[in-house]
Amino acid sequence: MDSAQRRALTAAAVGSALEWYDFFIYGTAAALVFGDLFFPKLDPTVGTLAAFATFGVGFIARPFGGLVFGHLGDKLGRKPVLVITLLMVGGGTFLIGVLPTYETAGLVAPALLVLLRLVQGFGAGAEYGGAVILAVEFAPPGKRGIFGSWAPIGVTIGNLLAAGVFWMVSQLPKEALLAWGWRIPFLLSIVLVLVGFYIRAKVTETPVFQEAVKKRKPARSPVFEVFKRHPREMLVVIGARLGENGLGYLFPVFALSYLTKNLGVEKGTALTAIMTGHALSLITIPLFSALSDRIGRRPVYMGAAVFAGLWAFPFFALIDTKDPTLILVAMVPAIAIGVAGMFGPQAAYFAELFGARLRYSGFAIARELGSILAGGIVPFVSAWLVASMNGAPWGVAAYIIVVCVITVIALWFGPETYKVDLHDEGESPSRSD
């Protein structure tokens, strides 16, 4: 591995860590404190739903970010876009940490919260896709899965950091947590911003993009072209996202709220289970990704989706015991096998679905359209299902099965890509099966 490849992999991991640290501290705060801080006049259950609704707002902005920055990524290159999106996501997160609450600013407080959430979402719409493409386009033959896994590994590190920081501040007395402690995770994001900016400023443009622009000018309208030439791939990405992205937010965000507010489990117990699952994912993500380099992306991805669907009812049966050990037994396979098994090979798979000239636009737009239908609504829908069933979680378990089935169907109709030529301009209507 040469120095350019090492820098690309580090840049992909650090940027992804920042993006998902930001998104998961927001989700964790929505589950634990935002209802009290920004919606105190509402019934506690309604306040939690309102907090989760602001969480979903960020996903509405993400496809628009994908449109704008995906276009720029295919026109100007991968590197400049990755620097811009890093600053947008990190800046929005830091400013949330200095927001006034409802107690001091009234309705202005939740309005500003929503505005900054939109800024986060707009930048995040192309952040992860760019990080994956950066890593994959530097990969040697036969190692795109393992190279691409550095971005989801970064996501997992971000999740761990978010859960760990919130675990520490959750040890504070409730009054201190609500008064100032909740701000600490958001303000600490500035550290990742500075580190990420330093690393990404030193990254060179990917060889695949440089070769593509030498052969032919960038597409005049990459966004229009990708919808015209890759409709099948766009639908595959959207469908495949439902299981991975939906469960990626359901377990650490909704399950955290369900454990603490519905079951009365200590925050530390719930966060420990989540952190353990993410810690083991640092091992399982590269393992699943490496396996996809050997046998293909689709069988690994589909296998993990099937496992996640089968685990849905046992998951809730175990956490409903309120036993810390059984909560751990439930959470670890859900995250480290179900989510990680989809998330690892997904990185290279989505990049390989699109040709070099349209890769950034196709990846970013399709992925973020899937995010609206998956992660953006999952915490809200899950909380609503539990409230509608008088506190029972079985509607959520059925919901998990549905999104996993949709993911399997999407992958079944999708092409296998692990042997495609990444330099191919992808002008045909569909990648080869």
C-alpha positions as CSV (number, residue, x, y, z in Angstrom):
1,M,0.0,0.0,0.0
2,D,1.5,3.3,-1.0
3,S,1.3,6.7,0.8
4,A,-1.5,8.0,-1.5
5,Q,-3.6,4.9,-0.7
6,R,-3.0,5.3,3.1
7,R,-4.0,8.9,3.0
8,A,-7.1,8.1,1.1
9,L,-8.2,5.4,3.5
10,T,-7.5,7.6,6.5
11,A,-9.4,10.5,5.0
12,A,-12.4,8.2,4.3
13,A,-12.4,6.8,7.8
14,V,-12.0,10.1,9.6
15,G,-14.6,12.0,7.5
16,S,-17.1,9.2,8.0
17,A,-16.4,9.1,11.7
18,L,-17.2,12.8,11.9
19,E,-20.4,12.5,9.9
20,W,-21.8,9.7,11.9
21,Y,-20.6,11.0,15.2
22,D,-22.6,14.1,14.4
23,F,-25.7,12.2,13.3
24,F,-25.6,9.7,16.2
25,I,-25.1,12.3,18.9
26,Y,-28.1,14.0,17.5
27,G,-30.1,10.8,17.5
28,T,-28.9,10.0,21.0
29,A,-29.8,13.4,22.2
30,A,-33.2,13.2,20.5
31,A,-33.8,9.9,22.4
32,L,-32.6,11.1,25.8
33,V,-32.9,14.9,26.2
34,F,-34.2,16.9,23.3
35,G,-37.8,16.3,24.2
36,D,-37.3,18.0,27.6
37,L,-35.0,20.8,26.2
38,F,-36.8,21.9,23.1
39,F,-40.4,20.5,23.4
40,P,-41.1,20.8,27.2
41,K,-44.7,21.9,26.8
42,L,-45.7,18.6,25.2
43,D,-46.7,15.3,26.8
44,P,-43.4,13.3,27.3
45,T,-44.4,10.7,24.6
46,V,-45.4,13.5,22.1
47,G,-42.2,15.4,23.0
48,T,-40.1,12.3,22.1
49,L,-42.0,12.0,18.8
50,A,-41.3,15.7,18.1
51,A,-37.6,15.2,18.9
52,F,-37.5,12.2,16.5
53,A,-39.3,14.3,13.9
54,T,-36.4,16.8,14.0
55,F,-34.0,13.9,13.6
56,G,-35.9,12.9,10.4
57,V,-35.7,16.5,9.0
58,G,-32.0,16.0,8.4
59,F,-32.8,13.2,6.0
60,I,-35.1,15.4,3.9
61,A,-32.1,17.6,3.2
62,R,-29.7,14.8,2.4
63,P,-31.0,14.0,-1.2
64,F,-30.7,17.7,-2.1
65,G,-27.1,17.6,-0.8
66,G,-26.5,14.5,-2.8
67,L,-27.9,16.3,-5.9
68,V,-25.7,19.3,-5.5
69,F,-22.5,17.8,-4.3
70,G,-22.8,14.6,-6.4
71,H,-22.9,16.9,-9.4
72,L,-19.9,18.8,-8.2
73,G,-18.0,15.6,-7.4
74,D,-18.4,14.3,-10.9
75,K,-17.6,17.7,-12.4
76,L,-14.8,19.0,-10.2
77,G,-13.4,15.9,-8.5
78,R,-13.8,14.0,-5.3
79,K,-11.4,15.9,-3.1
80,P,-12.9,19.5,-3.1
81,V,-16.4,18.2,-2.4
82,L,-15.2,16.1,0.6
83,V,-13.6,19.2,2.2
84,I,-16.7,21.2,1.8
85,T,-19.1,18.6,3.1
86,L,-16.8,17.9,6.1
87,L,-17.0,21.6,7.1
88,M,-20.8,21.7,6.7
89,V,-21.5,18.7,8.8
90,G,-19.1,19.5,11.5
91,G,-20.0,23.2,11.6
92,G,-23.7,22.4,11.9
93,T,-23.0,20.0,14.8
94,F,-20.8,22.4,16.7
95,L,-23.5,25.2,16.5
96,I,-26.1,22.9,17.9
97,G,-24.0,22.7,21.0
98,V,-24.4,26.5,21.6
99,L,-28.1,26.7,20.8
100,P,-30.5,28.3,23.4
101,T,-33.2,25.9,24.7
102,Y,-37.0,26.5,24.8
103,E,-36.7,27.8,28.3
104,T,-34.6,30.8,27.2
105,A,-35.7,31.3,23.6
106,G,-39.2,29.8,23.2
107,L,-40.1,28.7,19.8
108,V,-37.0,30.1,18.3
109,A,-35.0,27.3,19.9
110,P,-36.6,24.3,18.1
111,A,-36.7,26.4,14.9
112,L,-32.9,26.9,15.1
113,L,-32.5,23.2,15.9
114,V,-34.4,22.3,12.7
115,L,-32.3,24.8,10.6
116,L,-29.0,23.4,11.8
117,R,-30.3,19.8,11.3
118,L,-31.0,20.8,7.7
119,V,-27.4,22.1,7.3
120,Q,-26.1,18.8,8.8
121,G,-28.2,16.8,6.4
122,F,-27.3,18.8,3.3
123,G,-23.6,18.3,3.9
124,A,-24.0,14.7,4.9
125,G,-25.9,14.0,1.6
126,A,-22.6,13.5,-0.2
127,E,-20.1,13.1,2.6
128,Y,-20.3,9.3,3.0
129,G,-20.6,8.6,-0.7
130,G,-17.6,10.7,-1.4
131,A,-15.6,8.9,1.4
132,V,-16.4,5.5,-0.1
133,I,-15.6,6.5,-3.6
134,L,-12.3,8.0,-2.5
135,A,-11.3,4.7,-0.9
136,V,-12.6,2.4,-3.6
137,E,-11.1,4.3,-6.5
138,F,-7.7,4.0,-4.9
139,A,-8.1,0.2,-4.3
140,P,-6.0,-2.4,-6.1
141,P,-7.8,-5.1,-8.1
142,G,-9.6,-7.7,-5.9
143,K,-9.5,-5.5,-2.7
144,R,-12.3,-2.9,-3.3
145,G,-14.4,-4.5,-0.6
146,I,-11.8,-4.2,2.1
147,F,-10.7,-0.7,0.9
148,G,-14.3,0.5,0.8
149,S,-14.8,-0.9,4.3
150,W,-12.7,1.9,5.8
151,A,-15.6,4.3,5.4
152,P,-18.1,2.1,7.3
153,I,-15.4,1.4,9.9
154,G,-15.2,5.2,10.3
155,V,-18.9,5.3,10.7
156,T,-18.6,2.7,13.5
157,I,-15.9,4.7,15.2
158,G,-18.2,7.7,15.0
159,N,-21.0,5.6,16.6
160,L,-18.7,4.5,19.3
161,L,-17.5,8.0,20.1
162,A,-21.0,9.3,20.2
163,A,-22.2,6.5,22.5
164,G,-19.1,6.8,24.7
165,V,-19.3,10.6,25.1
166,F,-23.1,10.4,25.8
167,W,-22.4,7.6,28.3
168,M,-20.0,9.8,30.1
169,V,-22.3,12.8,30.2
170,S,-25.3,10.6,31.2
171,Q,-23.5,9.9,34.5
172,L,-24.1,13.5,35.4
173,P,-27.1,14.4,37.6
174,K,-30.2,15.0,35.5
175,E,-30.2,18.7,36.3
176,A,-26.6,19.1,35.1
177,L,-27.2,17.0,32.0
178,L,-30.1,19.1,30.9
179,A,-28.5,22.4,32.0
180,W,-25.1,22.0,30.2
181,G,-23.9,18.4,30.0
182,W,-25.8,17.6,26.7
183,R,-23.8,20.3,24.9
184,I,-20.4,18.6,25.5
185,P,-20.8,16.0,22.7
186,F,-21.7,18.6,20.1
187,L,-18.9,21.0,21.0
188,L,-16.3,18.2,21.0
189,S,-17.1,17.6,17.3
190,I,-14.7,20.5,16.5
191,V,-11.8,18.2,17.2
192,L,-12.8,15.8,14.4
193,V,-13.5,18.7,12.1
194,L,-9.9,20.0,12.5
195,V,-8.3,16.5,12.2
196,G,-10.5,15.6,9.2
197,F,-9.7,18.9,7.4
198,Y,-6.0,18.5,7.9
199,I,-6.0,15.0,6.4
200,R,-8.3,15.7,3.5
201,A,-6.4,18.8,2.5
202,K,-3.4,16.5,1.8
203,V,-5.3,13.8,-0.2
204,T,-4.7,13.7,-4.0
205,E,-7.4,13.2,-6.5
206,T,-8.3,9.6,-7.3
207,P,-6.6,7.9,-10.2
208,V,-9.9,6.7,-11.6
209,F,-11.3,10.2,-11.8
210,Q,-8.1,11.6,-13.3
211,E,-8.2,8.9,-16.0
212,A,-11.9,9.5,-16.7
213,V,-11.5,13.2,-17.3
214,K,-8.4,12.6,-19.5
215,K,-10.5,10.3,-21.7
216,R,-13.6,12.4,-21.9
217,K,-14.9,15.6,-20.4
218,P,-17.2,15.3,-17.4
219,A,-20.9,14.8,-18.2
220,R,-22.7,18.1,-18.7
221,S,-25.4,17.1,-16.3
222,P,-24.3,14.1,-14.2
223,V,-27.6,14.1,-12.3
224,F,-29.8,13.9,-15.4
225,E,-27.5,11.3,-17.0
226,V,-27.5,9.0,-14.0
227,F,-31.3,8.9,-13.9
228,K,-31.4,8.2,-17.6
229,R,-28.7,5.6,-17.8
230,H,-28.9,3.8,-14.4
231,P,-32.5,3.6,-13.3
232,R,-32.1,-0.1,-12.3
233,E,-29.1,0.7,-10.2
234,M,-30.8,3.6,-8.5
235,L,-33.8,1.4,-7.5
236,V,-31.4,-1.3,-6.2
237,V,-29.6,1.2,-4.0
238,I,-32.8,2.6,-2.6
239,G,-34.2,-0.8,-1.8
240,A,-31.0,-2.1,-0.4
241,R,-30.7,0.9,1.9
242,L,-34.0,0.1,3.7
243,G,-32.6,-2.8,5.8
244,E,-29.1,-1.5,6.5
245,N,-29.9,2.2,7.1
246,G,-33.2,1.5,8.8
247,L,-31.7,-1.0,11.3
248,G,-28.6,1.1,11.6
249,Y,-30.7,3.8,13.3
250,L,-33.4,1.6,14.9
251,F,-31.0,-0.3,17.2
252,P,-28.8,2.6,18.5
253,V,-31.5,5.4,18.4
254,F,-35.0,4.0,18.8
255,A,-33.9,1.0,21.0
256,L,-32.1,3.4,23.3
257,S,-35.2,5.4,23.8
258,Y,-37.3,2.2,24.2
259,L,-35.0,0.8,26.8
260,T,-34.7,3.9,28.9
261,K,-38.1,5.4,28.6
262,N,-40.5,2.5,28.1
263,L,-38.6,-0.2,30.1
264,G,-36.9,2.0,32.6
265,V,-33.4,0.5,32.0
266,E,-30.5,2.6,33.1
267,K,-28.9,4.8,30.3
268,G,-25.5,3.3,31.1
269,T,-26.8,-0.3,30.6
270,A,-28.3,0.5,27.2
271,L,-25.3,2.5,26.0
272,T,-22.9,-0.2,27.0
273,A,-24.8,-2.8,24.9
274,I,-24.8,-0.4,21.9
275,M,-21.1,0.4,22.3
276,T,-20.2,-3.3,22.6
277,G,-22.1,-4.1,19.4
278,H,-20.3,-1.2,17.5
279,A,-16.9,-2.3,19.0
280,L,-17.3,-5.8,17.6
281,S,-18.4,-4.3,14.3
282,L,-14.8,-2.9,13.9
283,I,-13.9,-6.6,13.4
284,T,-16.9,-7.9,11.5
285,I,-17.2,-5.0,9.0
286,P,-13.8,-5.7,7.4
287,L,-14.4,-9.5,7.6
288,F,-17.7,-9.2,5.8
289,S,-16.2,-6.8,3.3
290,A,-13.2,-9.1,2.6
291,L,-15.6,-12.0,2.2
292,S,-17.5,-10.0,-0.5
293,D,-14.2,-9.6,-2.4
294,R,-14.1,-13.4,-2.6
295,I,-17.7,-14.5,-3.2
296,G,-19.5,-11.3,-4.3
297,R,-21.3,-8.4,-2.7
298,R,-24.9,-9.7,-3.0
299,P,-24.7,-13.0,-1.1
300,V,-23.0,-11.4,1.9
301,Y,-25.4,-8.5,1.9
302,M,-28.5,-10.7,1.5
303,G,-27.3,-13.1,4.1
304,A,-27.0,-10.3,6.7
305,A,-30.5,-9.0,5.8
306,V,-32.0,-12.4,6.3
307,F,-30.3,-12.7,9.7
308,A,-31.5,-9.3,10.8
309,G,-35.1,-10.2,9.9
310,L,-34.9,-13.5,11.7
311,W,-33.5,-11.7,14.8
312,A,-36.3,-9.1,15.1
313,F,-38.6,-10.9,17.5
314,P,-35.9,-12.6,19.6
315,F,-34.3,-9.1,19.9
316,F,-37.3,-7.6,21.6
317,A,-38.0,-10.7,23.6
318,L,-34.5,-10.5,25.1
319,I,-34.4,-6.7,25.8
320,D,-37.9,-6.9,27.3
321,T,-36.4,-8.9,30.2
322,K,-34.6,-5.8,31.3
323,D,-31.7,-8.0,32.2
324,P,-28.3,-6.3,31.3
325,T,-26.8,-9.6,30.1
326,L,-29.7,-10.4,27.9
327,I,-29.8,-6.9,26.5
328,L,-26.2,-7.3,25.5
329,V,-27.0,-10.7,23.9
330,A,-29.8,-9.0,21.9
331,M,-27.9,-5.9,20.8
332,V,-24.5,-7.4,19.8
333,P,-25.6,-9.7,17.0
334,A,-28.2,-7.2,15.8
335,I,-25.4,-4.6,15.3
336,A,-22.3,-6.6,14.7
337,I,-23.8,-9.2,12.3
338,G,-27.1,-7.9,11.0
339,V,-26.1,-4.3,10.4
340,A,-22.4,-4.8,9.9
341,G,-23.0,-7.6,7.4
342,M,-25.0,-5.3,5.2
343,F,-23.0,-2.1,5.8
344,G,-19.5,-3.6,5.0
345,P,-20.0,-4.9,1.5
346,Q,-22.5,-2.1,0.7
347,A,-19.7,0.5,0.3
348,A,-17.9,-1.1,-2.7
349,Y,-21.2,-2.5,-4.1
350,F,-22.8,0.9,-4.4
351,A,-19.7,2.5,-5.9
352,E,-19.4,-0.4,-8.4
353,L,-23.0,0.0,-9.6
354,F,-22.2,3.2,-11.4
355,G,-19.7,4.2,-14.1
356,A,-16.7,6.5,-13.4
357,R,-18.2,9.6,-14.9
358,L,-21.5,9.3,-13.0
359,R,-20.4,7.5,-9.8
360,Y,-20.6,10.3,-7.3
361,S,-24.0,11.5,-8.4
362,G,-25.5,8.0,-8.7
363,F,-24.1,6.9,-5.3
364,A,-25.0,10.0,-3.4
365,I,-28.5,10.6,-4.8
366,A,-29.8,7.0,-4.7
367,R,-28.3,6.4,-1.3
368,E,-29.9,9.5,0.2
369,L,-33.2,8.9,-1.4
370,G,-33.1,5.5,0.4
371,S,-32.2,7.3,3.6
372,I,-35.5,9.2,3.6
373,L,-37.4,6.0,3.4
374,A,-35.2,4.2,5.9
375,G,-33.2,5.9,8.7
376,G,-35.0,9.2,8.6
377,I,-38.4,7.8,9.6
378,V,-37.4,4.7,11.5
379,P,-37.1,6.2,15.0
380,F,-40.4,8.2,14.6
381,V,-42.3,5.2,13.1
382,S,-41.0,2.8,15.7
383,A,-41.9,5.1,18.6
384,W,-45.4,5.6,17.0
385,L,-45.9,1.8,16.7
386,V,-45.0,1.3,20.3
387,A,-47.3,4.0,21.4
388,S,-50.1,2.6,19.3
389,M,-49.7,-0.9,20.8
390,N,-49.7,0.4,24.4
391,G,-46.0,0.0,24.8
392,A,-45.6,-3.4,23.1
393,P,-42.7,-3.7,20.6
394,W,-44.0,-6.3,18.3
395,G,-45.2,-3.9,15.6
396,V,-41.6,-2.7,15.4
397,A,-40.3,-6.3,15.1
398,A,-42.7,-6.8,12.2
399,Y,-41.5,-3.5,10.7
400,I,-37.9,-4.8,10.8
401,I,-38.9,-7.9,8.9
402,V,-40.6,-5.9,6.2
403,V,-37.6,-3.6,5.5
404,C,-35.3,-6.7,5.5
405,V,-37.5,-8.5,2.9
406,I,-37.5,-5.4,0.7
407,T,-33.7,-5.3,0.9
408,V,-33.4,-8.9,-0.1
409,I,-35.8,-8.4,-3.1
410,A,-33.8,-5.3,-4.3
411,L,-30.5,-7.2,-4.1
412,W,-32.0,-10.2,-5.8
413,F,-32.8,-8.1,-8.9
414,G,-29.6,-6.2,-8.7
415,P,-26.4,-7.1,-10.6
416,E,-23.3,-8.6,-9.1
417,T,-20.4,-6.1,-9.4
418,Y,-17.3,-7.4,-7.6
419,K,-15.5,-8.2,-10.8
420,V,-16.5,-5.1,-12.9
421,D,-13.9,-2.7,-14.2
422,L,-14.0,0.4,-12.0
423,H,-12.6,2.5,-14.8
424,D,-15.5,1.7,-17.1
425,E,-17.5,4.9,-17.9
426,G,-20.7,3.0,-17.5
427,E,-22.5,4.3,-20.6
428,S,-24.6,1.2,-21.0
429,P,-28.1,1.3,-19.4
430,S,-27.1,-1.3,-16.8
431,R,-24.0,-2.8,-15.3
432,S,-23.4,-6.4,-16.4
433,D,-24.9,-9.3,-14.3
